Amino acid sequence: MSSQQTQDEDLEVNMTPMLDIVFIMLIFFIVTAVFVKEPGIDVTRPDASTAKNVKRISTIIGISESNEIWINNKEINLSDIRPVVSKLKQENPKGNVVIQADKNSDASIVVRIIEQLNLIGVSGISIATRDGGAS
């Protein structure tokens, strides 16, 4: 019987390397994940029948009904758009910029933000809308 017990003890599987691999994969996915940063305000988006989904969003700029500009839960001035967005684009250079303008905000503020983004070379600019469909 003692030889049988010795064989049973030798057949144990060491799970330590398996756990190491699982933790390394978990760390890899956490580090490579792209996190979308929210503007920090609730916006009533306008309806659009030609709405499309945008992938790889890195920056969301929110414009409130009273024309306040929000990025990452902070209200910012129009003059601060360029440095803030430049920093966020460095973190995720392939990401797009989405402007979430309230349907009651001034269109001129959206145009001025787009001008500021063009000055720093941002190419993937989108306006967030709701899919209103054909009415």
Order of alpha helices (4+ residues) and beta strands (2+ residues): alpha-alpha-beta-beta-beta-beta-alpha-beta-alpha-beta-beta
